[in-house]
Amino acid sequence: MAKPLFPRSTRKYIRSQKAQIRREVFDTAKRQEMIKKLLERFLPKQKEEQLDPGRSTTPRKGLLGARARERQAVVSRPKKRKEELVAVVKEK
């Protein structure tokens, strides 16, 4: 099952606004334009958030953050480099 693009409250708001536009505006070209503007108010925010979903927005602070970065550097390197880094960390 696919994850919805918007939360339920936002989907309900968009749905009600689209219905209101359909009731009040009789010109179909203008209707489509107004609905497109309505959706554009929400879509740019969603695209920015989805650029890198795995990345945390809050920076890590202090010694714990530095240690976590060292571990991440050791894990993300190829094996040869990993062995060299482990030797360097053990020496310290």
Order of alpha helices (4+ residues) and beta strands (2+ residues): alpha-alpha-alpha-alpha
